[in-house]
């Protein structure tokens, strides 16, 4: 009978060595650390894009409200209650807008602050009526310390 021979040095390797596991773990930790550094930046970009989109929608709604008010020849707009110029005077706009896009009351928290002007040319002039609006956020930030802003400029036929 032949003896069973088990050579220890010819055994096939199965699995990873301790060095390979440590290197793989180090690379994994490096990748996770890099991702954790990028996530706050990405979240900030998402918030900025959201604020820009929402504030632009508010500015467009204000523009349409002003356009309708001018067409109806009323003293103020229907939704935002912005005074409209009569004759050749100018109107200054300064409103706080809530998260829903409506005018914020004193008890509501405002998300945006909308400032601007509506300029009507002299009665004999064929120049258009100019609208300049700027939405800034947060609404309670001092001027010059806002996080972001969006501008809208429009002109209407008199």
C-alpha positions as CSV (number, residue, x, y, z in Angstrom):
1,X,0.0,0.0,0.0
2,X,1.2,3.4,-0.9
3,X,1.4,6.2,1.7
4,X,-0.8,9.2,1.1
5,X,1.4,12.1,0.4
6,X,0.1,15.6,1.3
7,X,2.7,18.2,0.3
8,X,2.1,21.4,2.2
9,X,3.9,23.6,-0.2
10,X,1.8,22.6,-3.2
11,X,-1.5,23.5,-1.7
12,X,-3.5,25.9,-4.0
13,X,-4.1,29.3,-2.4
14,X,-7.7,30.1,-1.7
15,X,-8.6,33.6,-0.4
16,X,-6.7,36.8,0.2
17,X,-3.6,37.5,2.1
18,X,-3.6,39.8,5.0
19,X,-1.7,42.4,3.0
20,X,-4.2,42.4,0.2
21,X,-7.1,42.8,2.7
22,X,-5.4,45.8,4.3
23,X,-4.7,47.4,1.0
24,X,-8.3,46.9,-0.2
25,X,-9.6,48.3,3.1
26,X,-7.4,51.3,2.8
27,X,-8.6,52.1,-0.7
28,X,-12.2,51.6,0.4
29,X,-11.7,54.1,3.3
30,X,-10.0,56.6,0.9
31,X,-12.9,56.4,-1.5
32,X,-15.6,56.8,1.2
33,X,-13.7,59.8,2.6
34,X,-13.5,61.5,-0.8
35,X,-17.3,60.9,-1.3
36,X,-18.1,62.3,2.1
37,X,-16.3,65.5,1.1
38,X,-18.2,65.9,-2.1
39,X,-21.7,65.3,-0.7
40,X,-22.1,68.7,1.1
41,X,-21.1,70.5,-2.0
42,X,-23.6,68.6,-4.1
43,X,-26.4,69.2,-1.6
44,X,-25.6,72.9,-1.7
45,X,-25.8,72.9,-5.5
46,X,-29.2,71.2,-5.3
47,X,-30.5,73.8,-2.8
48,X,-29.2,76.7,-5.0
49,X,-30.8,75.3,-8.1
50,X,-34.1,74.8,-6.3
51,X,-34.1,78.4,-4.9
52,X,-33.2,79.8,-8.4
53,X,-36.0,77.8,-10.0
54,X,-38.6,78.8,-7.4
55,X,-37.7,82.5,-7.3
56,X,-37.7,82.7,-11.1
57,X,-41.2,81.2,-11.1
58,X,-42.3,83.9,-8.6
59,X,-40.7,86.7,-10.7
60,X,-42.5,85.4,-13.8
61,X,-45.8,85.3,-11.9
62,X,-45.2,88.9,-10.8
63,X,-44.4,90.0,-14.3
64,X,-47.6,88.4,-15.6
65,X,-49.6,90.0,-12.8
66,X,-48.2,93.4,-13.7
67,X,-48.9,92.9,-17.4
68,X,-52.5,91.9,-16.7
69,X,-52.9,94.9,-14.3
70,X,-51.6,97.3,-17.0
71,X,-53.9,95.7,-19.6
72,X,-56.9,96.2,-17.3
73,X,-55.7,99.8,-16.5
74,X,-56.2,99.2,-12.8
75,X,-54.4,101.0,-9.9
76,X,-52.8,97.8,-8.6
77,X,-52.2,94.2,-9.6
78,X,-54.6,91.5,-8.7
79,X,-52.4,88.9,-7.0
80,X,-49.4,90.7,-5.6
81,X,-51.2,94.1,-5.1
82,X,-48.3,96.0,-6.6
83,X,-49.2,99.6,-7.3
84,X,-49.1,100.4,-11.0
85,X,-47.8,103.7,-12.4
86,X,-50.2,106.3,-13.7
87,X,-48.9,109.0,-15.8
88,X,-45.1,109.0,-15.9
89,X,-44.3,108.1,-12.3
90,X,-42.3,105.2,-11.2
91,X,-43.2,102.4,-8.7
92,X,-40.8,100.8,-6.3
93,X,-41.5,97.2,-5.5
94,X,-40.4,95.6,-2.2
95,X,-42.2,92.4,-1.2
96,X,-41.5,89.3,0.8
97,X,-42.6,86.0,-0.7
98,X,-43.6,82.9,1.2
99,X,-42.6,79.3,0.3
100,X,-45.9,78.9,-1.6
101,X,-45.1,81.8,-3.9
102,X,-47.7,84.2,-2.4
103,X,-47.1,87.4,-0.5
104,X,-45.8,86.7,3.0
105,X,-47.8,88.2,5.8
106,X,-46.2,89.3,9.1
107,X,-47.0,85.9,10.7
108,X,-45.6,83.8,7.8
109,X,-42.0,83.1,7.2
110,X,-40.7,84.7,4.0
111,X,-38.5,82.7,1.7
112,X,-37.6,85.4,-0.9
113,X,-37.4,89.1,-1.0
114,X,-38.4,90.7,-4.2
115,X,-37.2,94.2,-5.0
116,X,-37.5,96.2,-8.1
117,X,-39.0,99.1,-10.1
118,X,-41.6,99.7,-12.7
119,X,-40.9,102.7,-14.8
120,X,-43.4,104.3,-17.1
121,X,-42.2,106.8,-19.8
122,X,-43.8,110.2,-20.3
123,X,-47.3,110.1,-21.8
124,X,-46.2,111.4,-25.2
125,X,-43.3,108.9,-25.5
126,X,-43.5,105.7,-27.4
127,X,-41.0,104.0,-25.1
128,X,-42.0,100.8,-23.3
129,X,-42.7,100.4,-19.7
130,X,-39.7,98.9,-18.0
131,X,-39.8,96.3,-15.2
132,X,-36.7,95.3,-13.2
133,X,-37.1,92.7,-10.5
134,X,-34.6,90.9,-8.3
135,X,-35.4,88.0,-6.0
136,X,-32.9,87.3,-3.2
137,X,-32.7,84.7,-0.5
138,X,-32.9,84.3,2.4
139,X,-35.6,87.0,2.7
140,X,-34.3,88.4,6.0
141,X,-30.6,88.7,4.9
142,X,-29.1,92.2,5.0
143,X,-28.6,93.8,1.5
144,X,-25.3,92.5,0.1
145,X,-25.3,89.4,2.4
146,X,-27.8,87.3,0.5
147,X,-27.0,83.7,-0.4
148,X,-28.3,84.1,-4.0
149,X,-30.4,86.1,-6.3
150,X,-32.2,86.0,-9.7
151,X,-33.0,89.0,-11.9
152,X,-35.9,89.5,-14.3
153,X,-36.1,92.4,-16.8
154,X,-39.1,93.0,-19.0
155,X,-40.6,95.7,-21.2
156,X,-44.3,96.3,-22.0
157,X,-45.9,98.3,-24.7
158,X,-47.7,101.3,-23.2
